[in-house]
């Protein structure tokens, strides 16, 4: 199994963020970019359900659970 950090998803989002920065649409480390990935697309990656860190969001996000 592969690490998700080496996935096509991370590569593509990195390209989008870099393009945004080079066009002056965003500061280098700012802004918000989201990518919704279907669970089936994660099957080839190791430990995608392992929780490494928990952060209090300050609001109830349970409606997004499992997405």
PDB file of N, CA, C and O in Angstrom:
ATOM      1  N   UNK A   1       0.833  -1.189   0.000  1.00  0.00           N
ATOM      2  CA  UNK A   1       0.000   0.000   0.000  1.00  0.00           C
ATOM      3  C   UNK A   1       0.875   1.250   0.000  1.00  0.00           C
ATOM      4  O   UNK A   1       1.958   1.265   0.585  1.00  0.00           O
ATOM      5  N   UNK A   2       0.408   2.257  -0.640  1.00  0.00           N
ATOM      6  CA  UNK A   2       1.137   3.522  -0.759  1.00  0.00           C
ATOM      7  C   UNK A   2       0.731   4.492   0.335  1.00  0.00           C
ATOM      8  O   UNK A   2      -0.335   4.362   0.935  1.00  0.00           O
ATOM      9  N   UNK A   3       1.585   5.455   0.583  1.00  0.00           N
ATOM     10  CA  UNK A   3       1.258   6.537   1.504  1.00  0.00           C
ATOM     11  C   UNK A   3       0.447   7.579   0.735  1.00  0.00           C
ATOM     12  O   UNK A   3       0.757   7.892  -0.415  1.00  0.00           O
ATOM     13  N   UNK A   4      -0.587   8.107   1.374  1.00  0.00           N
ATOM     14  CA  UNK A   4      -1.452   9.082   0.717  1.00  0.00           C
ATOM     15  C   UNK A   4      -0.687  10.331   0.298  1.00  0.00           C
ATOM     16  O   UNK A   4      -1.004  10.947  -0.720  1.00  0.00           O
ATOM     17  N   UNK A   5       0.319  10.703   1.083  1.00  0.00           N
ATOM     18  CA  UNK A   5       1.093  11.916   0.772  1.00  0.00           C
ATOM     19  C   UNK A   5       1.746  11.815  -0.612  1.00  0.00           C
ATOM     20  O   UNK A   5       2.078  12.837  -1.213  1.00  0.00           O
ATOM     21  N   UNK A   6       1.929  10.603  -1.113  1.00  0.00           N
ATOM     22  CA  UNK A   6       2.523  10.396  -2.440  1.00  0.00           C
ATOM     23  C   UNK A   6       1.470  10.147  -3.521  1.00  0.00           C
ATOM     24  O   UNK A   6       1.811   9.740  -4.632  1.00  0.00           O
ATOM     25  N   UNK A   7       0.210  10.384  -3.211  1.00  0.00           N
ATOM     26  CA  UNK A   7      -0.886  10.074  -4.135  1.00  0.00           C
ATOM     27  C   UNK A   7      -1.040  11.108  -5.246  1.00  0.00           C
ATOM     28  O   UNK A   7      -0.489  12.207  -5.185  1.00  0.00           O
ATOM     29  N   UNK A   8      -1.807  10.718  -6.263  1.00  0.00           N
ATOM     30  CA  UNK A   8      -2.125  11.629  -7.364  1.00  0.00           C
ATOM     31  C   UNK A   8      -2.949  12.813  -6.865  1.00  0.00           C
ATOM     32  O   UNK A   8      -2.900  13.894  -7.451  1.00  0.00           O
ATOM     33  N   UNK A   9      -3.700  12.614  -5.793  1.00  0.00           N
ATOM     34  CA  UNK A   9      -4.526  13.692  -5.243  1.00  0.00           C
ATOM     35  C   UNK A   9      -3.660  14.804  -4.650  1.00  0.00           C
ATOM     36  O   UNK A   9      -3.906  15.988  -4.883  1.00  0.00           O
ATOM     37  N   UNK A  10      -2.654  14.412  -3.889  1.00  0.00           N
ATOM     38  CA  UNK A  10      -1.752  15.400  -3.284  1.00  0.00           C
ATOM     39  C   UNK A  10      -0.943  16.093  -4.376  1.00  0.00           C
ATOM     40  O   UNK A  10      -0.717  17.301  -4.305  1.00  0.00           O
ATOM     41  N   UNK A  11      -0.506  15.339  -5.386  1.00  0.00           N
ATOM     42  CA  UNK A  11       0.248  15.940  -6.488  1.00  0.00           C
ATOM     43  C   UNK A  11      -0.604  16.987  -7.213  1.00  0.00           C
ATOM     44  O   UNK A  11      -0.128  18.088  -7.493  1.00  0.00           O
ATOM     45  N   UNK A  12      -1.859  16.646  -7.517  1.00  0.00           N
ATOM     46  CA  UNK A  12      -2.735  17.559  -8.255  1.00  0.00           C
ATOM     47  C   UNK A  12      -3.057  18.806  -7.441  1.00  0.00           C
ATOM     48  O   UNK A  12      -3.007  19.913  -7.977  1.00  0.00           O
ATOM     49  N   UNK A  13      -3.385  18.654  -6.162  1.00  0.00           N
ATOM     50  CA  UNK A  13      -3.725  19.815  -5.347  1.00  0.00           C
ATOM     51  C   UNK A  13      -2.495  20.701  -5.159  1.00  0.00           C
ATOM     52  O   UNK A  13      -2.620  21.923  -5.080  1.00  0.00           O
ATOM     53  N   UNK A  14      -1.310  20.096  -5.088  1.00  0.00           N
ATOM     54  CA  UNK A  14      -0.071  20.875  -4.995  1.00  0.00           C
ATOM     55  C   UNK A  14       0.134  21.723  -6.246  1.00  0.00           C
ATOM     56  O   UNK A  14       0.552  22.877  -6.158  1.00  0.00           O
ATOM     57  N   UNK A  15      -0.160  21.149  -7.406  1.00  0.00           N
ATOM     58  CA  UNK A  15      -0.052  21.897  -8.662  1.00  0.00           C
ATOM     59  C   UNK A  15      -1.036  23.066  -8.694  1.00  0.00           C
ATOM     60  O   UNK A  15      -0.688  24.162  -9.133  1.00  0.00           O
ATOM     61  N   UNK A  16      -2.253  22.834  -8.231  1.00  0.00           N
ATOM     62  CA  UNK A  16      -3.271  23.893  -8.203  1.00  0.00           C
ATOM     63  C   UNK A  16      -2.842  25.021  -7.278  1.00  0.00           C
ATOM     64  O   UNK A  16      -2.957  26.193  -7.637  1.00  0.00           O
ATOM     65  N   UNK A  17      -2.350  24.683  -6.096  1.00  0.00           N
ATOM     66  CA  UNK A  17      -1.906  25.696  -5.133  1.00  0.00           C
ATOM     67  C   UNK A  17      -0.727  26.483  -5.696  1.00  0.00           C
ATOM     68  O   UNK A  17      -0.681  27.707  -5.566  1.00  0.00           O
ATOM     69  N   UNK A  18       0.226  25.790  -6.320  1.00  0.00           N
ATOM     70  CA  UNK A  18       1.390  26.471  -6.890  1.00  0.00           C
ATOM     71  C   UNK A  18       0.963  27.423  -8.013  1.00  0.00           C
ATOM     72  O   UNK A  18       1.452  28.550  -8.095  1.00  0.00           O
ATOM     73  N   UNK A  19       0.057  26.969  -8.871  1.00  0.00           N
ATOM     74  CA  UNK A  19      -0.440  27.818  -9.955  1.00  0.00           C
ATOM     75  C   UNK A  19      -1.134  29.056  -9.400  1.00  0.00           C
ATOM     76  O   UNK A  19      -0.930  30.161  -9.903  1.00  0.00           O
ATOM     77  N   UNK A  20      -1.949  28.878  -8.371  1.00  0.00           N
ATOM     78  CA  UNK A  20      -2.626  30.017  -7.731  1.00  0.00           C
ATOM     79  C   UNK A  20      -1.609  31.024  -7.220  1.00  0.00           C
ATOM     80  O   UNK A  20      -1.778  32.230  -7.400  1.00  0.00           O
ATOM     81  N   UNK A  21      -0.562  30.535  -6.589  1.00  0.00           N
ATOM     82  CA  UNK A  21       0.481  31.410  -6.047  1.00  0.00           C
ATOM     83  C   UNK A  21       1.233  32.140  -7.165  1.00  0.00           C
ATOM     84  O   UNK A  21       1.447  33.349  -7.076  1.00  0.00           O
ATOM     85  N   UNK A  22       1.633  31.418  -8.212  1.00  0.00           N
ATOM     86  CA  UNK A  22       2.422  32.044  -9.278  1.00  0.00           C
ATOM     87  C   UNK A  22       1.623  33.061 -10.088  1.00  0.00           C
ATOM     88  O   UNK A  22       2.200  33.962 -10.697  1.00  0.00           O
ATOM     89  N   UNK A  23       0.308  32.919 -10.096  1.00  0.00           N
ATOM     90  CA  UNK A  23      -0.544  33.895 -10.773  1.00  0.00           C
ATOM     91  C   UNK A  23      -0.942  35.057  -9.867  1.00  0.00           C
ATOM     92  O   UNK A  23      -1.652  35.966 -10.297  1.00  0.00           O
ATOM     93  N   UNK A  24      -0.488  35.030  -8.618  1.00  0.00           N
ATOM     94  CA  UNK A  24      -0.806  36.098  -7.684  1.00  0.00           C
ATOM     95  C   UNK A  24      -2.214  36.029  -7.126  1.00  0.00           C
ATOM     96  O   UNK A  24      -2.726  37.013  -6.593  1.00  0.00           O
ATOM     97  N   UNK A  25      -2.843  34.863  -7.248  1.00  0.00           N
ATOM     98  CA  UNK A  25      -4.209  34.709  -6.760  1.00  0.00           C
ATOM     99  C   UNK A  25      -4.255  34.407  -5.270  1.00  0.00           C
ATOM    100  O   UNK A  25      -5.322  34.477  -4.659  1.00  0.00           O
ATOM    101  N   UNK A  26      -3.126  34.076  -4.682  1.00  0.00           N
ATOM    102  CA  UNK A  26      -3.089  33.672  -3.278  1.00  0.00           C
ATOM    103  C   UNK A  26      -1.678  33.883  -2.754  1.00  0.00           C
ATOM    104  O   UNK A  26      -0.705  33.827  -3.506  1.00  0.00           O
ATOM    105  N   UNK A  27      -1.580  34.130  -1.440  1.00  0.00           N
ATOM    106  CA  UNK A  27      -0.255  34.167  -0.842  1.00  0.00           C
ATOM    107  C   UNK A  27       0.239  32.729  -0.715  1.00  0.00           C
ATOM    108  O   UNK A  27      -0.559  31.793  -0.756  1.00  0.00           O
ATOM    109  N   UNK A  28       1.535  32.551  -0.564  1.00  0.00           N
ATOM    110  CA  UNK A  28       2.128  31.217  -0.618  1.00  0.00           C
ATOM    111  C   UNK A  28       1.501  30.213   0.356  1.00  0.00           C
ATOM    112  O   UNK A  28       1.200  29.089  -0.045  1.00  0.00           O
ATOM    113  N   UNK A  29       1.302  30.580   1.594  1.00  0.00           N
ATOM    114  CA  UNK A  29       0.802  29.629   2.589  1.00  0.00           C
ATOM    115  C   UNK A  29      -0.599  29.962   3.071  1.00  0.00           C
ATOM    116  O   UNK A  29      -1.012  29.502   4.136  1.00  0.00           O
ATOM    117  N   UNK A  30      -1.328  30.745   2.313  1.00  0.00           N
ATOM    118  CA  UNK A  30      -2.647  31.170   2.781  1.00  0.00           C
ATOM    119  C   UNK A  30      -3.767  30.588   1.956  1.00  0.00           C
ATOM    120  O   UNK A  30      -3.559  29.788   1.043  1.00  0.00           O
ATOM    121  N   UNK A  31      -4.936  31.009   2.302  1.00  0.00           N
ATOM    122  CA  UNK A  31      -6.102  30.577   1.553  1.00  0.00           C
ATOM    123  C   UNK A  31      -6.591  29.218   1.997  1.00  0.00           C
ATOM    124  O   UNK A  31      -6.058  28.614   2.928  1.00  0.00           O
ATOM    125  N   UNK A  32      -7.597  28.760   1.325  1.00  0.00           N
ATOM    126  CA  UNK A  32      -8.232  27.496   1.653  1.00  0.00           C
ATOM    127  C   UNK A  32      -8.473  26.726   0.370  1.00  0.00           C
ATOM    128  O   UNK A  32      -9.074  27.252  -0.567  1.00  0.00           O
ATOM    129  N   UNK A  33      -8.021  25.511   0.318  1.00  0.00           N
ATOM    130  CA  UNK A  33      -8.269  24.647  -0.827  1.00  0.00           C
ATOM    131  C   UNK A  33      -8.783  23.325  -0.277  1.00  0.00           C
ATOM    132  O   UNK A  33      -8.174  22.744   0.621  1.00  0.00           O
ATOM    133  N   UNK A  34      -9.880  22.859  -0.800  1.00  0.00           N
ATOM    134  CA  UNK A  34     -10.455  21.591  -0.353  1.00  0.00           C
ATOM    135  C   UNK A  34     -10.596  20.651  -1.533  1.00  0.00           C
ATOM    136  O   UNK A  34     -10.836  21.075  -2.663  1.00  0.00           O
ATOM    137  N   UNK A  35     -10.444  19.388  -1.255  1.00  0.00           N
ATOM    138  CA  UNK A  35     -10.622  18.354  -2.266  1.00  0.00           C
ATOM    139  C   UNK A  35     -11.429  17.235  -1.625  1.00  0.00           C
ATOM    140  O   UNK A  35     -10.978  16.601  -0.671  1.00  0.00           O
ATOM    141  N   UNK A  36     -12.604  16.999  -2.144  1.00  0.00           N
ATOM    142  CA  UNK A  36     -13.443  15.917  -1.617  1.00  0.00           C
ATOM    143  C   UNK A  36     -13.118  14.649  -2.397  1.00  0.00           C
ATOM    144  O   UNK A  36     -13.194  14.618  -3.625  1.00  0.00           O
ATOM    145  N   UNK A  37     -12.758  13.613  -1.661  1.00  0.00           N
ATOM    146  CA  UNK A  37     -12.338  12.358  -2.274  1.00  0.00           C
ATOM    147  C   UNK A  37     -13.283  11.248  -1.828  1.00  0.00           C
ATOM    148  O   UNK A  37     -13.568  11.106  -0.639  1.00  0.00           O
ATOM    149  N   UNK A  38     -13.758  10.474  -2.774  1.00  0.00           N
ATOM    150  CA  UNK A  38     -14.633   9.344  -2.498  1.00  0.00           C
ATOM    151  C   UNK A  38     -13.844   8.246  -1.772  1.00  0.00           C
ATOM    152  O   UNK A  38     -12.659   8.043  -2.036  1.00  0.00           O
ATOM    153  N   UNK A  39     -14.504   7.559  -0.876  1.00  0.00           N
ATOM    154  CA  UNK A  39     -13.858   6.493  -0.115  1.00  0.00           C
ATOM    155  C   UNK A  39     -13.225   5.424  -0.986  1.00  0.00           C
ATOM    156  O   UNK A  39     -12.180   4.880  -0.632  1.00  0.00           O
ATOM    157  N   UNK A  40     -13.837   5.117  -2.111  1.00  0.00           N
ATOM    158  CA  UNK A  40     -13.287   4.102  -3.017  1.00  0.00           C
ATOM    159  C   UNK A  40     -11.926   4.523  -3.565  1.00  0.00           C
ATOM    160  O   UNK A  40     -11.079   3.677  -3.852  1.00  0.00           O
ATOM    161  N   UNK A  41     -11.721   5.827  -3.710  1.00  0.00           N
ATOM    162  CA  UNK A  41     -10.437   6.325  -4.210  1.00  0.00           C
ATOM    163  C   UNK A  41      -9.321   6.171  -3.180  1.00  0.00           C
ATOM    164  O   UNK A  41      -8.143   6.265  -3.523  1.00  0.00           O
ATOM    165  N   UNK A  42      -9.681   5.937  -1.932  1.00  0.00           N
ATOM    166  CA  UNK A  42      -8.685   5.823  -0.867  1.00  0.00           C
ATOM    167  C   UNK A  42      -8.241   4.390  -0.607  1.00  0.00           C
ATOM    168  O   UNK A  42      -7.322   4.162   0.180  1.00  0.00           O
ATOM    169  N   UNK A  43      -8.877   3.430  -1.252  1.00  0.00           N
ATOM    170  CA  UNK A  43      -8.632   2.016  -0.978  1.00  0.00           C
ATOM    171  C   UNK A  43      -7.175   1.593  -1.156  1.00  0.00           C
ATOM    172  O   UNK A  43      -6.721   0.670  -0.480  1.00  0.00           O
ATOM    173  N   UNK A  44      -6.443   2.240  -2.040  1.00  0.00           N
ATOM    174  CA  UNK A  44      -5.061   1.849  -2.314  1.00  0.00           C
ATOM    175  C   UNK A  44      -4.044   2.445  -1.349  1.00  0.00           C
ATOM    176  O   UNK A  44      -2.846   2.193  -1.481  1.00  0.00           O
ATOM    177  N   UNK A  45      -4.502   3.225  -0.389  1.00  0.00           N
ATOM    178  CA  UNK A  45      -3.580   3.928   0.499  1.00  0.00           C
ATOM    179  C   UNK A  45      -3.642   3.389   1.916  1.00  0.00           C
ATOM    180  O   UNK A  45      -4.715   3.064   2.424  1.00  0.00           O
ATOM    181  N   UNK A  46      -2.494   3.299   2.540  1.00  0.00           N
ATOM    182  CA  UNK A  46      -2.378   2.745   3.888  1.00  0.00           C
ATOM    183  C   UNK A  46      -2.895   3.702   4.953  1.00  0.00           C
ATOM    184  O   UNK A  46      -2.675   4.911   4.876  1.00  0.00           O
ATOM    185  N   UNK A  47      -3.580   3.156   5.941  1.00  0.00           N
ATOM    186  CA  UNK A  47      -3.962   3.867   7.162  1.00  0.00           C
ATOM    187  C   UNK A  47      -4.670   5.198   6.947  1.00  0.00           C
ATOM    188  O   UNK A  47      -4.407   6.149   7.683  1.00  0.00           O
ATOM    189  N   UNK A  48      -5.547   5.295   5.978  1.00  0.00           N
ATOM    190  CA  UNK A  48      -6.245   6.561   5.756  1.00  0.00           C
ATOM    191  C   UNK A  48      -7.273   6.850   6.842  1.00  0.00           C
ATOM    192  O   UNK A  48      -7.718   7.990   6.978  1.00  0.00           O
ATOM    193  N   UNK A  49      -7.653   5.844   7.611  1.00  0.00           N
ATOM    194  CA  UNK A  49      -8.609   6.066   8.697  1.00  0.00           C
ATOM    195  C   UNK A  49      -7.918   6.249  10.045  1.00  0.00           C
ATOM    196  O   UNK A  49      -8.586   6.510  11.045  1.00  0.00           O
ATOM    197  N   UNK A  50      -6.603   6.117  10.089  1.00  0.00           N
ATOM    198  CA  UNK A  50      -5.854   6.304  11.328  1.00  0.00           C
ATOM    199  C   UNK A  50      -5.862   7.793  11.696  1.00  0.00           C
ATOM    200  O   UNK A  50      -5.525   8.644  10.873  1.00  0.00           O
ATOM    201  N   UNK A  51      -6.243   8.091  12.914  1.00  0.00           N
ATOM    202  CA  UNK A  51      -6.274   9.474  13.395  1.00  0.00           C
ATOM    203  C   UNK A  51      -4.917   9.800  14.004  1.00  0.00           C
ATOM    204  O   UNK A  51      -4.531   9.212  15.014  1.00  0.00           O
ATOM    205  N   UNK A  52      -4.191  10.737  13.394  1.00  0.00           N
ATOM    206  CA  UNK A  52      -2.880  11.146  13.895  1.00  0.00           C
ATOM    207  C   UNK A  52      -2.975  12.304  14.874  1.00  0.00           C
ATOM    208  O   UNK A  52      -2.154  12.427  15.783  1.00  0.00           O
ATOM    209  N   UNK A  53      -3.975  13.151  14.686  1.00  0.00           N
ATOM    210  CA  UNK A  53      -4.131  14.327  15.527  1.00  0.00           C
ATOM    211  C   UNK A  53      -5.595  14.739  15.515  1.00  0.00           C
ATOM    212  O   UNK A  53      -6.269  14.624  14.491  1.00  0.00           O
ATOM    213  N   UNK A  54      -6.085  15.217  16.650  1.00  0.00           N
ATOM    214  CA  UNK A  54      -7.451  15.717  16.756  1.00  0.00           C
ATOM    215  C   UNK A  54      -7.404  17.189  17.130  1.00  0.00           C
ATOM    216  O   UNK A  54      -6.709  17.570  18.071  1.00  0.00           O
ATOM    217  N   UNK A  55      -8.137  18.014  16.402  1.00  0.00           N
ATOM    218  CA  UNK A  55      -8.160  19.459  16.634  1.00  0.00           C
ATOM    219  C   UNK A  55      -9.604  19.882  16.872  1.00  0.00           C
ATOM    220  O   UNK A  55     -10.493  19.531  16.096  1.00  0.00           O
ATOM    221  N   UNK A  56      -9.838  20.634  17.944  1.00  0.00           N
ATOM    222  CA  UNK A  56     -11.172  21.152  18.229  1.00  0.00           C
ATOM    223  C   UNK A  56     -11.507  22.246  17.214  1.00  0.00           C
ATOM    224  O   UNK A  56     -10.819  23.264  17.146  1.00  0.00           O
ATOM    225  N   UNK A  57     -12.556  22.037  16.433  1.00  0.00           N
ATOM    226  CA  UNK A  57     -12.951  22.998  15.405  1.00  0.00           C
ATOM    227  C   UNK A  57     -13.788  24.143  15.950  1.00  0.00           C
ATOM    228  O   UNK A  57     -13.932  25.177  15.297  1.00  0.00           O
ATOM    229  N   UNK A  58     -14.334  23.967  17.131  1.00  0.00           N
ATOM    230  CA  UNK A  58     -15.164  25.010  17.708  1.00  0.00           C
ATOM    231  C   UNK A  58     -16.596  24.993  17.195  1.00  0.00           C
ATOM    232  O   UNK A  58     -17.378  25.889  17.513  1.00  0.00           O
ATOM    233  N   UNK A  59     -16.947  23.981  16.404  1.00  0.00           N
ATOM    234  CA  UNK A  59     -18.323  23.827  15.921  1.00  0.00           C
ATOM    235  C   UNK A  59     -18.577  22.350  15.637  1.00  0.00           C
ATOM    236  O   UNK A  59     -17.636  21.562  15.548  1.00  0.00           O
ATOM    237  N   UNK A  60     -19.820  21.984  15.497  1.00  0.00           N
ATOM    238  CA  UNK A  60     -20.211  20.600  15.263  1.00  0.00           C
ATOM    239  C   UNK A  60     -20.098  20.268  13.776  1.00  0.00           C
ATOM    240  O   UNK A  60     -20.834  20.816  12.956  1.00  0.00           O
ATOM    241  N   UNK A  61     -19.187  19.384  13.437  1.00  0.00           N
ATOM    242  CA  UNK A  61     -18.969  19.009  12.039  1.00  0.00           C
ATOM    243  C   UNK A  61     -19.393  17.565  11.775  1.00  0.00           C
ATOM    244  O   UNK A  61     -18.955  16.957  10.799  1.00  0.00           O
ATOM    245  N   UNK A  62     -20.242  17.018  12.640  1.00  0.00           N
ATOM    246  CA  UNK A  62     -20.651  15.617  12.483  1.00  0.00           C
ATOM    247  C   UNK A  62     -21.356  15.335  11.158  1.00  0.00           C
ATOM    248  O   UNK A  62     -21.326  14.201  10.680  1.00  0.00           O
ATOM    249  N   UNK A  63     -21.979  16.330  10.565  1.00  0.00           N
ATOM    250  CA  UNK A  63     -22.667  16.092   9.286  1.00  0.00           C
ATOM    251  C   UNK A  63     -21.679  15.767   8.166  1.00  0.00           C
ATOM    252  O   UNK A  63     -22.079  15.255   7.121  1.00  0.00           O
ATOM    253  N   UNK A  64     -20.408  16.056   8.371  1.00  0.00           N
ATOM    254  CA  UNK A  64     -19.379  15.754   7.374  1.00  0.00           C
ATOM    255  C   UNK A  64     -18.690  14.420   7.645  1.00  0.00           C
ATOM    256  O   UNK A  64     -17.849  13.987   6.857  1.00  0.00           O
ATOM    257  N   UNK A  65     -19.035  13.769   8.744  1.00  0.00           N
ATOM    258  CA  UNK A  65     -18.399  12.502   9.115  1.00  0.00           C
ATOM    259  C   UNK A  65     -18.507  11.493   7.985  1.00  0.00           C
ATOM    260  O   UNK A  65     -19.571  11.309   7.394  1.00  0.00           O
ATOM    261  N   UNK A  66     -17.405  10.852   7.698  1.00  0.00           N
ATOM    262  CA  UNK A  66     -17.381   9.833   6.664  1.00  0.00           C
ATOM    263  C   UNK A  66     -17.212  10.356   5.255  1.00  0.00           C
ATOM    264  O   UNK A  66     -17.233   9.579   4.300  1.00  0.00           O
ATOM    265  N   UNK A  67     -17.046  11.647   5.111  1.00  0.00           N
ATOM    266  CA  UNK A  67     -16.891  12.229   3.771  1.00  0.00           C
ATOM    267  C   UNK A  67     -15.467  12.649   3.539  1.00  0.00           C
ATOM    268  O   UNK A  67     -15.140  13.161   2.468  1.00  0.00           O
TER     269      UNK A  67
END
